[in-house]
Amino acid sequence: MMISEPYADEIRARWEAVRGIAIEIASGSDGHAKVLARLGASQVELRVGRDGDPAGDGDVLFVGHAFSDVPRLLDVLESGSQLSAEDAAGIGLRVASASPGPCMAMTRTVISCR
C-alpha cells in the first residue's frame, strides 16, 4: 500500500517532534505493559487509554513500539528498501493485537484509542 507524499510529510513532521524522546516498554507492578518516556532527566509514564479506560497490552505495545516502528517504516518509504521478514512480522503482530483506530494523543501524557 502506498501513501501520498503529503501524508508521508505529515508523518515525518510528527516524528521529528518526538524523536528526542527515549521510549522504554516495561512491565508494571500489575504485570501489564506500560510505556515510559524520557526526555533529558525527566521520565514519565505514557498512559494509553481506550474510551476513557486503561488500554489493553496490545494497544500499549502498539503505541510504545510506534516510536521505533515509524522511523523504520519512513526509511523504507524513502529508500525503497524492504523490511526484514522478522521486522515486518513484528509490526504486523502489533497492528493485529491493537484495537481498531484511530488513536489520538491527548494532553497529560495520555494516548487514547477510539
C-alpha distances in whole Angstrom, upper triangle without the diagonal:
4,7,10,13,15,13,13,16,17,16,18,21,21,20,23,25,25,25,29,29,29,28,29,29,32,34,36,39,38,36,33,30,30,29,31,31,33,34,37,39,38,36,35,33,30,31,27,28,27,29,32,32,31,28,28,27,23,23,25,23,20,21,23,21,18,21,20,16,15,17,16,12,13,15,12,11,14,16,13,14,13,14,17,17,19,17,14,16,18,15,14,17,18,15,17,20,20,20,18,18,18,20,23,25,28,31,34,31,30,26,26,23,23
4,7,9,12,10,10,13,15,14,15,18,19,19,21,23,24,24,27,28,29,28,30,29,33,35,37,41,40,38,34,31,31,29,32,30,33,33,36,39,37,36,35,33,30,31,28,29,28,30,33,34,33,29,29,29,25,24,26,25,21,22,24,21,19,21,20,17,15,16,15,12,12,14,11,9,12,14,11,14,13,15,18,19,21,18,16,19,20,17,16,20,20,17,19,23,22,22,20,19,19,21,23,24,28,31,33,31,30,26,26,24,24
4,7,8,7,7,10,11,11,13,15,16,16,19,21,21,21,25,26,27,26,29,29,32,34,36,40,39,37,34,31,30,28,30,29,31,31,34,37,35,34,33,32,28,29,27,27,27,28,31,32,31,28,29,28,25,23,25,24,20,21,23,21,17,19,19,16,14,15,15,12,11,14,12,9,12,14,13,15,15,17,20,21,23,20,17,20,21,17,18,21,20,17,20,23,21,22,19,17,17,19,20,22,25,28,31,28,28,24,24,22,23
4,6,5,6,9,10,11,12,14,16,17,18,20,22,22,26,27,28,28,31,31,35,37,39,42,42,40,36,33,33,30,32,30,32,31,34,37,36,35,34,33,30,31,28,29,29,30,32,34,33,30,31,31,28,26,28,27,23,23,25,23,20,21,21,19,16,17,17,14,12,15,14,11,12,15,14,17,18,19,23,24,26,23,21,24,24,21,21,25,23,21,23,26,24,25,22,20,19,20,21,23,26,28,31,29,29,26,26,24,24
4,5,5,6,9,10,10,12,14,15,16,18,20,20,24,25,27,27,30,31,34,37,39,43,42,41,37,34,33,30,31,29,31,30,32,36,35,34,33,33,30,31,29,30,30,32,34,35,34,32,33,32,29,27,28,27,24,23,25,23,20,20,21,19,15,15,17,14,11,13,14,10,10,14,14,17,18,20,23,25,27,23,22,25,25,22,23,26,25,22,25,28,26,27,24,22,21,22,22,23,26,28,31,29,29,26,27,25,26
4,5,5,6,9,10,11,13,14,15,17,19,20,23,24,27,27,30,31,34,37,38,42,42,40,37,34,32,29,31,28,30,29,31,35,33,33,32,32,28,30,28,29,29,30,32,33,33,31,32,32,29,27,28,27,24,23,25,24,20,20,21,20,16,16,18,16,13,16,16,13,13,17,17,20,21,22,26,28,29,25,24,27,27,23,24,27,25,23,26,28,26,26,24,21,19,20,20,21,24,26,29,27,27,24,25,24,24
4,5,5,6,9,10,11,12,14,16,17,18,22,23,25,24,27,28,31,34,35,39,38,37,33,30,29,26,28,26,28,27,30,33,31,31,29,29,25,27,24,25,25,26,28,30,29,27,28,28,25,23,24,24,20,19,22,21,17,18,19,17,13,14,16,13,11,15,15,12,13,17,17,19,20,20,24,25,26,23,21,24,24,20,21,24,22,19,22,24,22,22,20,17,16,17,17,18,21,23,26,25,24,21,21,20,21
4,5,5,6,9,10,10,12,14,16,16,20,21,22,22,25,26,30,32,34,38,37,36,32,29,28,25,26,24,26,25,28,31,30,29,28,28,25,26,24,26,26,28,30,31,30,27,28,28,25,23,24,23,19,19,20,19,15,16,16,14,11,11,13,10,8,11,12,9,10,13,14,16,17,17,21,23,24,20,19,22,22,18,19,23,21,19,22,24,22,23,21,18,17,18,18,18,22,24,27,25,24,21,22,21,23
4,5,5,6,9,10,10,12,15,15,18,20,22,23,26,27,31,34,35,39,39,37,34,31,29,26,27,24,25,24,27,30,29,29,28,28,25,27,25,27,27,29,30,32,31,29,30,30,27,25,25,25,22,20,21,20,17,16,17,16,12,12,15,13,10,12,14,11,11,15,16,18,20,20,24,26,26,23,22,25,24,21,23,26,23,22,25,27,24,25,23,20,19,19,18,18,22,23,26,24,25,22,23,23,24
4,5,5,6,9,10,11,13,14,18,19,21,21,25,25,29,32,33,36,36,35,32,29,27,24,25,22,24,23,26,29,27,27,26,25,22,24,22,24,24,25,27,29,28,26,28,27,25,22,23,23,20,18,20,19,15,15,17,16,12,13,16,14,11,15,16,14,14,18,19,21,21,21,25,27,27,23,22,25,24,21,22,25,22,20,24,25,22,23,21,18,16,16,15,15,18,20,23,21,21,19,20,20,21
4,5,5,6,9,10,11,12,16,16,18,18,21,22,26,28,30,33,33,32,29,25,24,21,22,20,21,21,24,27,25,24,24,23,20,22,20,22,22,24,26,27,26,23,25,24,22,19,20,19,16,15,16,15,12,12,13,12,8,9,12,10,8,12,13,12,12,16,17,18,19,18,22,23,23,20,19,22,20,17,19,21,19,17,21,22,19,20,19,16,15,14,14,14,17,19,22,20,20,17,18,18,20
4,5,5,6,9,10,10,14,15,17,18,21,23,26,29,31,35,35,33,30,27,25,22,22,20,20,19,22,25,24,24,24,24,21,23,22,24,25,27,28,29,28,26,27,26,24,22,22,21,18,17,17,16,13,12,13,12,9,8,11,10,7,10,13,11,11,14,16,17,18,18,21,24,24,20,20,23,21,18,21,23,21,20,23,24,22,23,22,20,18,17,17,16,19,21,23,21,21,19,21,21,23
4,5,5,6,9,10,13,15,17,18,22,23,27,30,31,35,35,34,31,27,25,22,22,19,20,18,21,24,23,23,23,23,20,23,22,24,25,27,28,29,28,26,28,27,26,23,23,22,20,17,18,18,15,13,15,15,12,11,15,14,11,14,16,15,14,18,20,21,22,22,25,27,27,23,23,26,24,21,24,26,23,22,26,26,24,25,23,20,19,17,16,15,18,19,21,19,20,18,20,21,23
4,5,5,7,9,12,12,15,16,19,20,24,27,28,31,32,31,27,24,22,18,19,16,17,16,19,22,21,20,20,20,17,19,18,20,22,23,24,25,24,22,24,24,22,19,19,19,17,14,15,15,12,11,13,13,10,11,14,14,12,15,17,16,16,19,21,22,22,21,25,26,26,22,22,24,22,19,22,23,20,19,23,23,21,21,21,17,16,14,13,11,14,15,18,16,17,15,17,17,20
4,5,5,6,9,10,13,13,17,18,22,25,26,30,30,29,26,23,20,17,17,15,16,15,18,21,20,19,19,19,16,19,18,21,23,25,25,26,24,23,24,23,21,19,18,18,15,13,13,13,10,8,10,11,8,7,11,11,10,12,15,14,14,17,19,20,20,19,22,24,23,19,20,22,20,17,20,22,19,18,22,23,20,22,21,19,17,15,15,13,16,17,19,16,17,16,18,19,21
4,6,5,8,10,13,15,18,20,24,27,28,32,33,32,29,25,23,19,19,16,16,14,16,20,19,19,20,20,18,21,21,24,26,28,28,29,27,26,27,26,25,22,21,21,19,16,16,16,13,11,12,14,11,10,13,14,12,13,17,16,15,18,20,21,22,21,24,26,26,22,23,25,23,21,24,25,22,22,26,26,24,25,25,22,21,19,17,15,18,18,20,18,20,18,21,22,24
4,6,8,9,13,14,18,20,23,26,27,30,31,31,28,24,22,18,17,14,14,12,15,18,17,17,17,18,16,19,19,22,24,26,25,27,25,24,26,25,24,22,20,21,19,16,16,16,14,11,14,15,13,12,16,17,15,17,20,19,19,22,24,25,25,24,27,29,28,24,25,27,25,22,25,26,23,23,26,26,24,25,25,21,20,17,15,13,15,15,17,15,17,16,19,20,23
4,6,6,9,10,14,16,19,23,23,27,28,27,24,21,18,14,14,10,11,10,13,16,14,14,14,15,13,16,17,20,22,24,24,25,23,22,23,22,22,19,17,17,16,13,13,13,11,8,11,13,11,11,15,16,14,16,19,19,19,22,24,24,24,23,25,27,25,22,23,25,22,20,23,24,20,21,24,24,21,23,23,20,19,16,15,12,14,14,15,13,15,14,17,19,22
4,5,8,10,13,16,19,23,24,28,29,28,25,22,19,15,14,11,11,10,12,16,15,15,16,17,15,19,19,22,24,27,27,27,25,24,25,23,23,20,19,18,17,14,13,13,11,8,9,12,10,9,12,14,13,14,17,18,17,19,22,22,22,20,23,25,24,20,21,24,21,19,22,23,20,21,25,24,22,24,25,22,21,19,18,15,18,18,19,16,18,17,20,21,25
4,6,10,13,16,19,23,24,27,29,28,26,22,19,15,14,10,9,7,9,12,12,13,14,16,15,19,20,23,26,28,28,28,26,25,26,24,24,22,20,19,19,16,14,15,14,10,12,15,14,12,15,18,17,17,21,21,21,22,25,25,25,23,25,28,26,22,24,26,23,22,25,26,23,24,28,27,25,27,28,25,24,21,20,17,19,18,18,16,18,18,22,23,27
4,6,10,13,16,19,20,23,25,24,22,18,15,12,10,6,6,5,8,11,10,10,11,12,12,15,17,20,23,26,25,25,22,21,23,21,21,19,17,16,17,14,11,13,12,9,11,14,14,13,16,18,18,19,22,23,22,24,27,26,26,24,25,27,25,22,24,25,22,20,24,24,21,22,25,24,22,24,25,23,22,19,18,15,16,16,15,13,15,15,19,21,24
4,7,10,13,17,18,21,23,22,20,16,14,10,8,6,5,6,9,11,10,9,11,12,12,15,17,20,23,26,26,25,22,21,22,20,20,19,16,15,16,13,10,11,12,9,10,14,14,13,16,18,18,19,22,23,23,25,27,26,25,22,24,25,23,20,22,23,20,19,23,23,20,21,25,23,22,24,26,24,24,20,20,17,19,18,17,14,17,16,20,22,25
4,7,10,13,15,18,20,18,16,13,10,7,6,5,6,9,12,13,12,9,10,10,9,13,14,17,20,24,23,22,19,18,18,16,17,15,12,11,12,10,7,8,10,7,9,12,13,13,15,17,18,19,21,23,24,25,27,25,24,21,22,24,21,18,20,21,17,17,20,19,16,18,21,20,18,21,23,21,21,18,18,15,17,17,16,13,15,14,18,19,23
4,6,10,12,15,17,15,14,10,8,6,5,6,8,12,14,14,13,10,10,9,10,13,14,18,21,24,23,22,18,17,17,14,15,15,11,10,13,11,7,9,11,10,10,13,15,16,17,19,21,21,23,25,26,27,29,27,25,22,23,24,20,18,20,21,17,17,20,19,16,19,21,19,18,21,23,22,23,20,20,18,19,19,18,14,16,16,19,20,24
4,7,10,13,14,12,10,7,6,5,6,9,11,15,17,17,16,13,12,10,10,12,12,16,18,22,21,19,16,14,14,11,12,12,9,7,10,10,6,8,11,11,11,13,16,17,18,20,21,22,24,26,27,28,29,27,25,22,22,22,19,17,19,19,15,15,18,16,13,16,18,16,15,18,21,21,21,18,19,17,19,20,18,15,15,15,17,18,22
4,6,10,11,9,8,6,5,6,7,11,13,17,19,18,17,13,12,10,11,12,13,16,19,23,22,19,16,15,14,11,13,14,10,10,13,13,10,12,15,14,15,17,20,21,21,23,25,26,27,29,31,32,33,31,29,25,25,25,22,20,22,21,17,18,21,18,16,19,20,17,17,20,23,23,24,21,22,20,21,21,19,16,17,17,19,20,23
4,7,8,6,5,5,6,9,10,14,16,20,22,21,19,15,14,11,13,13,14,16,19,22,21,18,14,14,13,10,13,14,11,11,14,14,12,14,17,17,18,20,22,24,24,26,28,29,30,32,34,35,35,33,31,27,27,27,23,22,24,22,19,20,22,19,17,20,21,17,17,20,23,24,25,22,23,21,22,23,21,18,17,18,19,20,24
4,5,5,5,6,6,9,10,14,16,20,22,21,19,15,13,10,12,12,13,15,18,21,19,16,13,13,12,11,14,15,12,13,16,16,14,16,19,19,21,22,24,26,27,28,30,32,33,35,36,37,38,36,34,31,30,30,27,25,27,26,22,23,24,21,19,22,23,19,19,20,24,24,25,22,23,21,21,22,19,17,16,17,19,20,23
4,5,7,9,10,13,14,17,19,23,25,23,21,17,16,13,15,14,16,18,20,23,21,18,15,16,15,14,17,18,15,16,20,19,18,20,23,23,24,26,28,30,31,32,34,36,37,38,40,41,42,40,38,34,34,33,30,29,30,29,25,26,28,25,22,25,25,22,22,23,27,27,28,25,26,24,24,24,21,19,19,20,22,23,26
4,6,9,10,14,15,19,22,25,27,26,23,20,17,14,16,14,15,16,18,21,19,16,13,13,12,12,15,16,14,15,19,19,18,20,23,24,25,26,28,30,31,32,34,36,37,38,40,41,42,40,38,34,34,33,29,28,30,28,24,25,26,23,21,24,23,20,20,21,25,25,27,24,25,24,24,24,22,20,19,20,20,21,24
4,7,9,13,15,19,21,25,27,26,24,20,18,15,16,15,15,17,18,22,20,17,14,14,11,10,13,15,13,13,17,17,16,18,21,22,23,24,26,28,28,30,32,33,34,36,38,39,39,37,35,31,30,29,26,25,27,24,21,22,23,20,18,21,21,17,18,20,23,25,26,23,25,24,24,25,23,20,19,20,21,21,24
4,7,10,13,16,20,23,26,25,22,19,16,13,13,12,12,13,15,18,17,14,11,10,8,6,10,11,9,10,13,14,13,15,18,19,20,21,23,26,26,27,29,31,31,33,35,36,37,35,32,29,28,27,24,23,24,22,19,20,21,18,15,18,18,14,14,16,20,21,22,20,21,20,21,22,20,18,16,16,17,17,20
4,7,10,13,17,20,23,22,20,16,14,11,11,10,10,12,15,18,17,15,11,10,8,5,9,9,6,7,11,11,9,12,14,15,16,17,20,22,22,23,26,27,28,30,32,33,33,31,29,25,25,25,22,20,21,20,16,17,18,16,13,16,17,13,13,15,19,19,20,18,19,18,19,20,19,16,15,14,15,16,19
4,7,10,13,17,19,19,17,13,11,7,7,7,8,11,14,17,16,14,10,10,10,8,11,10,6,8,11,10,8,11,13,14,16,17,19,21,22,23,25,26,28,29,31,32,33,32,29,26,26,26,23,21,23,22,18,18,20,18,15,17,18,15,14,16,19,19,20,17,17,16,16,17,15,12,12,12,14,15,19
4,7,10,13,16,16,14,10,9,6,5,7,8,12,15,18,17,16,12,12,12,10,12,11,7,8,10,8,6,9,11,10,13,15,16,18,19,20,22,24,25,26,28,29,31,29,28,24,25,25,22,20,22,21,18,17,19,18,14,17,19,16,15,17,19,19,19,15,16,14,15,15,14,10,11,11,13,15,19
4,7,10,13,13,10,7,6,4,6,9,11,15,18,21,20,18,15,15,16,14,16,14,11,11,13,11,8,11,13,11,14,16,17,18,20,22,23,24,26,28,29,30,32,31,29,26,27,28,25,22,24,24,20,20,23,21,18,20,22,20,18,20,23,22,22,18,18,15,16,15,13,10,12,13,16,18,22
4,7,10,10,8,5,5,6,7,10,12,16,19,22,21,20,17,17,18,17,18,16,13,13,15,12,9,12,13,10,13,16,16,17,19,21,21,23,25,26,27,29,30,29,28,26,27,28,25,23,24,25,21,20,23,23,19,21,24,22,20,22,24,22,22,18,17,14,15,14,13,9,12,13,16,18,22
4,6,7,6,4,7,9,10,14,16,20,23,26,24,24,21,21,22,20,22,20,16,17,18,15,12,15,15,12,14,18,18,18,20,23,23,24,26,28,28,29,32,30,30,27,28,30,27,24,27,27,24,23,26,26,22,24,27,25,24,25,27,25,25,21,20,17,17,16,14,12,15,16,20,22,26
4,6,5,7,9,12,12,16,18,22,25,27,26,26,23,23,25,23,24,22,19,20,20,17,15,17,17,13,16,19,19,18,21,23,22,23,27,27,27,29,31,31,31,28,30,32,29,26,28,30,26,25,28,28,25,26,29,28,26,28,29,27,26,22,21,17,18,16,15,13,16,17,21,24,27
4,6,8,11,14,16,19,22,25,29,31,29,29,27,27,28,27,28,26,23,23,24,21,18,20,20,17,18,22,22,21,23,26,25,26,29,30,29,31,34,33,33,31,32,34,32,29,31,32,29,28,31,31,28,30,33,31,29,31,33,31,30,26,25,21,21,19,18,16,20,21,25,27,31
4,7,10,14,16,19,22,25,29,31,29,29,26,27,28,27,28,26,23,24,25,22,19,21,22,19,21,24,24,24,26,29,28,29,32,33,33,34,37,36,36,33,34,36,33,30,33,34,30,30,33,32,29,31,34,32,30,32,34,32,31,28,26,22,22,20,18,16,20,22,26,28,32
4,7,10,13,16,19,22,26,28,26,25,23,24,25,24,26,24,20,21,23,20,17,20,20,18,20,23,23,23,26,28,28,29,32,33,32,34,37,36,35,33,34,36,33,30,32,33,29,28,32,31,27,29,32,30,28,29,31,29,28,25,23,19,19,17,14,13,16,19,22,25,29
4,7,10,13,16,19,23,25,23,22,20,20,22,20,22,21,17,18,20,17,14,17,18,16,18,21,21,22,24,26,26,28,30,31,32,33,35,34,34,31,32,33,30,28,30,30,26,26,29,28,24,26,29,27,25,26,28,27,26,22,21,18,17,16,13,11,14,16,20,23,26
4,6,9,12,15,19,21,19,19,16,17,19,18,20,18,15,16,18,15,13,16,17,15,18,21,21,22,24,26,26,28,30,31,32,34,36,35,34,31,32,33,30,27,29,29,26,25,27,26,23,24,27,24,22,23,26,24,23,20,18,15,14,13,10,8,11,13,16,19,23
4,6,9,12,16,19,17,16,13,13,15,14,17,15,11,13,15,12,11,14,15,14,17,19,20,21,23,25,26,28,29,30,32,33,35,34,32,29,30,31,28,26,27,27,23,22,25,23,20,22,24,21,19,20,23,21,21,17,16,14,13,13,10,7,9,11,14,17,20
4,6,10,13,16,14,14,11,11,13,13,15,12,9,11,12,9,9,12,13,12,15,17,17,19,21,22,23,25,27,28,29,31,32,32,30,27,29,29,27,24,25,25,22,20,22,21,18,19,21,19,16,17,19,18,17,14,13,10,10,10,9,5,6,7,10,13,17
4,6,10,13,11,10,7,8,11,11,13,11,8,11,13,10,10,14,14,15,18,19,19,22,24,24,25,28,29,30,31,33,34,34,32,29,30,30,28,25,26,26,22,21,23,21,18,18,20,18,15,15,18,17,16,13,12,10,10,10,9,6,5,6,8,11,15
4,7,10,9,9,6,6,8,9,10,7,6,10,10,8,9,13,13,14,17,17,18,21,22,22,24,26,27,28,30,32,32,32,30,27,28,28,26,23,24,23,20,18,20,18,15,15,17,14,12,12,14,13,13,10,10,9,9,11,11,8,6,5,6,8,11
4,6,6,5,4,4,8,10,11,8,8,12,12,11,13,16,16,17,20,20,20,23,25,25,26,29,30,30,32,34,35,34,32,29,31,30,28,26,26,25,22,20,21,20,16,16,17,15,12,11,13,12,12,9,10,10,10,12,12,10,7,6,4,6,9
4,5,5,6,5,8,11,11,8,10,13,13,12,15,17,17,19,22,21,21,25,26,25,27,30,30,30,32,35,35,34,32,30,31,30,28,26,25,25,22,20,20,19,16,15,16,14,11,8,10,10,11,9,10,12,12,15,15,14,10,8,5,5,6
4,6,8,8,12,15,15,12,14,17,16,15,18,21,20,22,25,24,24,28,29,28,29,32,33,32,35,37,37,37,35,33,34,34,32,30,29,28,26,24,24,22,20,18,19,17,14,11,12,11,11,10,11,13,12,15,16,15,12,10,7,7,6
4,7,9,12,15,16,13,14,18,18,16,19,21,21,23,26,25,25,29,30,30,31,34,34,34,36,39,39,39,37,35,36,35,34,31,31,30,27,26,26,24,21,21,21,19,16,14,15,14,14,12,12,13,11,13,13,13,10,10,7,9,9
4,6,9,13,14,12,12,16,16,15,17,20,21,22,25,25,25,29,30,29,31,34,34,35,37,39,39,39,37,34,35,34,32,30,30,28,26,24,25,23,20,20,20,17,15,13,15,15,16,14,14,15,13,15,15,14,11,11,9,10,11
4,7,9,11,10,9,13,14,13,14,18,18,20,22,22,23,26,28,27,29,32,32,33,35,37,37,37,34,32,32,32,29,27,27,26,23,22,23,21,18,18,19,15,13,12,15,15,16,13,14,14,13,15,14,13,10,10,9,10,12
4,7,8,6,7,10,11,10,12,15,15,18,20,20,21,24,25,24,26,29,29,30,32,34,34,33,31,28,29,28,26,24,24,22,20,19,19,17,14,14,15,12,9,9,12,13,14,11,13,13,14,16,16,14,10,9,8,8,10
4,5,6,6,9,10,11,12,14,16,18,20,19,21,24,25,24,27,29,29,30,33,34,34,33,30,27,27,26,24,22,22,20,18,17,17,15,12,13,13,9,8,9,12,14,15,13,16,16,17,20,19,17,14,12,11,11,13
4,5,5,6,8,10,10,12,14,16,17,17,19,22,22,22,25,27,27,28,31,32,32,30,28,24,25,23,21,19,20,18,15,15,15,12,10,12,12,8,8,10,14,15,17,15,17,17,18,21,20,17,15,13,13,13,15
4,6,5,6,9,10,11,12,15,16,15,17,20,20,20,22,25,24,25,28,29,29,28,25,22,22,21,18,17,17,15,12,12,12,9,7,8,8,5,5,7,11,12,14,13,16,17,19,21,21,18,16,13,13,11,14
4,5,5,6,9,10,10,13,15,14,15,19,19,19,21,24,24,24,27,29,29,28,25,22,23,22,20,18,18,17,14,13,13,11,8,9,10,7,5,6,9,10,11,9,12,13,15,18,18,15,12,10,9,8,11
4,5,5,6,9,10,12,14,14,15,18,19,19,21,24,24,25,27,29,29,28,26,23,23,23,20,18,19,18,15,13,15,13,10,11,13,10,8,10,13,13,14,11,13,13,14,17,16,13,11,9,10,10,14
4,5,5,6,8,10,11,11,14,16,16,17,19,21,22,23,25,27,27,25,23,19,20,19,17,15,15,14,11,10,12,10,7,9,11,9,8,11,14,14,16,13,15,15,17,19,19,16,14,12,13,13,16
4,6,5,6,9,10,9,11,14,14,14,17,19,19,20,23,24,24,23,21,18,19,18,16,14,14,13,10,8,10,9,5,7,9,8,6,9,11,11,12,11,13,13,16,19,19,16,14,11,12,11,14
4,6,5,7,10,10,10,13,15,15,16,19,20,20,23,24,25,24,22,19,21,21,19,16,16,16,13,11,13,13,9,10,13,11,9,11,13,11,12,9,11,10,13,15,16,12,11,8,10,10,13
4,5,6,8,9,11,13,14,15,17,19,20,21,23,24,25,24,22,19,20,21,18,15,16,17,13,12,14,14,10,12,15,13,11,14,16,15,16,13,14,12,15,17,16,13,12,10,13,13,17
4,5,5,6,8,11,11,12,14,16,17,18,20,21,22,20,18,15,16,17,14,11,13,13,10,8,12,11,8,10,13,12,11,15,16,16,16,14,16,15,18,20,20,16,16,13,16,15,19
4,5,5,5,8,10,10,12,14,15,16,18,19,20,19,18,15,17,18,16,13,13,14,11,9,12,13,9,10,14,13,12,14,15,14,14,12,13,13,16,18,19,15,15,12,14,14,17
4,6,6,7,9,11,12,13,15,16,18,19,21,20,19,16,18,19,18,14,15,17,14,12,15,16,13,14,17,17,15,18,18,17,17,14,15,13,16,18,18,15,15,13,16,16,20
4,6,6,7,9,10,11,13,15,16,17,18,17,16,13,15,16,14,11,13,15,12,10,14,15,12,14,17,17,16,19,20,19,19,17,18,17,20,21,22,18,19,17,19,19,22
4,6,5,6,9,10,11,12,14,15,16,15,13,11,12,14,13,9,10,12,9,7,11,12,10,11,14,15,14,17,18,17,17,16,17,17,20,22,23,20,20,17,19,18,21
4,5,5,6,9,10,11,12,14,15,15,14,12,15,16,16,12,12,15,13,10,13,15,13,12,16,17,15,18,18,16,16,15,16,15,19,21,22,19,19,16,18,17,20
4,5,5,6,9,10,10,12,14,13,13,12,15,17,16,13,13,16,15,12,16,18,16,16,19,20,19,22,21,20,19,18,19,18,21,23,24,21,22,19,21,21,24
4,5,5,6,9,10,11,12,10,10,8,11,13,13,9,10,14,12,10,14,16,15,15,18,20,19,22,22,21,21,20,21,21,24,26,27,24,24,21,23,22,25
4,5,5,6,9,10,10,10,9,8,11,13,14,10,10,13,12,10,12,15,14,13,17,19,18,20,20,18,19,18,20,20,24,26,27,24,24,21,22,21,23
4,5,5,6,9,10,10,11,11,14,17,17,14,13,17,16,13,16,19,17,16,20,22,20,23,22,20,20,19,20,20,24,26,27,24,25,22,23,22,25
4,5,5,6,8,8,9,9,13,16,16,13,13,17,17,15,17,20,19,19,22,24,23,25,25,23,23,23,24,23,27,29,30,27,27,25,27,26,28
4,6,5,5,5,6,7,10,13,15,12,11,15,15,13,15,19,18,18,21,23,22,25,24,23,23,23,25,25,28,30,32,29,29,26,27,26,28
4,6,5,7,9,10,14,16,18,15,14,17,18,15,17,20,20,18,21,24,23,25,23,22,22,22,24,24,28,30,32,29,29,26,27,26,27
4,6,8,11,12,16,19,20,17,17,20,21,18,20,23,23,22,25,27,26,28,27,25,25,25,25,25,29,31,33,30,30,28,29,28,30
4,5,9,11,14,17,19,16,16,20,20,19,21,24,23,23,26,28,28,30,29,27,27,27,28,28,32,34,36,33,33,30,32,31,33
4,7,10,13,15,18,16,15,18,20,18,19,23,23,22,24,27,27,29,28,27,27,27,29,29,33,35,37,34,34,31,32,30,32
4,7,10,12,15,13,12,16,17,16,18,21,21,21,23,26,26,29,28,27,27,28,29,30,33,36,37,34,34,31,32,31,32
4,6,9,11,10,9,12,14,13,14,17,18,18,20,23,23,26,25,25,26,26,28,29,32,35,36,33,32,29,30,29,31
4,6,8,6,6,9,10,10,12,14,15,15,18,20,20,23,23,23,24,24,26,27,30,33,34,30,30,27,28,26,29
4,5,5,6,9,10,11,12,14,16,17,18,20,21,25,25,25,27,26,29,29,33,35,36,32,32,29,30,28,31
4,6,5,6,9,10,10,12,14,15,16,18,20,23,24,25,26,26,29,30,33,36,36,33,32,29,30,28,30
4,6,5,6,9,10,11,12,14,15,17,19,22,23,24,26,25,28,28,31,34,34,30,30,27,28,26,29
4,5,5,6,8,10,11,12,14,16,17,20,21,21,23,22,25,25,28,31,31,27,27,24,25,24,26
4,5,5,6,9,10,11,12,14,16,19,19,20,21,21,24,25,28,31,32,28,27,24,25,23,25
4,6,5,6,9,10,10,12,14,18,18,20,22,22,25,25,29,32,32,29,27,24,25,22,25
4,5,5,6,9,10,11,13,16,17,18,20,20,22,23,26,29,29,25,24,21,22,20,23
4,5,5,6,9,10,11,14,15,15,17,17,19,20,23,26,27,23,22,19,20,18,20
4,5,5,6,9,10,13,13,15,17,17,20,22,25,28,29,25,24,21,21,18,20
4,5,5,6,9,12,13,15,17,17,21,22,25,28,28,25,23,20,20,17,19
4,5,5,6,10,12,13,15,14,17,18,21,24,24,21,19,16,16,14,17
4,6,5,8,9,10,12,12,16,17,20,24,25,21,19,16,16,13,15
4,6,8,9,11,14,14,18,20,23,26,27,24,22,18,17,14,16
4,7,9,12,14,14,17,19,21,25,25,22,19,17,16,13,15
4,6,8,11,10,14,15,18,21,22,19,16,13,12,9,11
4,6,9,9,13,15,17,20,21,19,16,13,11,7,8
4,7,8,12,15,17,21,23,21,17,14,12,8,7
3,5,9,12,14,18,20,18,15,12,10,6,6
4,7,10,13,16,19,17,14,11,9,6,6
4,7,9,13,15,13,11,7,6,4,6
4,6,10,13,11,9,6,5,6,8
4,7,9,8,7,4,6,9,11
4,7,6,5,5,7,10,12
4,5,6,8,10,14,15
4,6,9,11,15,17
4,7,10,13,16
4,6,10,13
4,7,10
4,6
4
